[in-house]
Amino acid sequence: MARRVKLVLQAAAVLVVAALVALLGWRVVEQERGRNLARELDAGERPYPPQFSLPSLAGEDTVSLADFRGKVVVLNFWASWCQPCKQEAPRLEAAWRRYREQGVVVLGVDAQDFRSDGQRFVERFGVTYPIAHDRNGSTLGRYGLTGFPETWFVGRDGRLVGERVTGELSEEALERNIGLALEAR
């Protein structure tokens, strides 16, 4: 009987290791697809961004990238503990207020963060644009994120346009890419 229990435990351990290896492989493949997305954009192509649907930071509803079809989207990935995110938050809020009448939406994705910390960040910086909460970072690999903040731009046609901005988003890069997204057909 002890031998049988030992065999069952060994089989269970092998299954757990196999599952972990499969999960790691899946994450690596997903990350590589995200890197290809950035390469395509850098090469002047206009790929479609990976779609997602996440709970809102407020927790009342869900936020989906598809909700904003037909609009220009400034897609900003951030976390409350990220110093450059704190620096760019007022710029993003100002762009949201300035351009929303022209069909531009700033969409924040608070990732790898506690909801309460993200909510305090939003209050502190007076953020009023839509925020999705990606607690576990499920969207990050699909976009090939390497750190926070990172910003992508989506044209009205639902395709990526302009450049992917890694690190703090400057006023110049924000204005330039919103302009490109507004002009994209």
Secondary structure, 3 states (H helix, E strand, C coil): CHHHHHHHHHHHHHHHHHHHHHHHHHHHHHHHHHHHHHHHHHCCCCCCCCCCEEEECCCCCEEEHHHHCCCEEEEEEECCCCHHHHHHHHHHHHHHHHHHHHCEEEEEEEECCCHHHHHHHHHHHCCCCCEEEECCCCCCHHHCCCCCCEEEEECCCCCECCCCEECCCCHHHHHHHHHHHHHCC
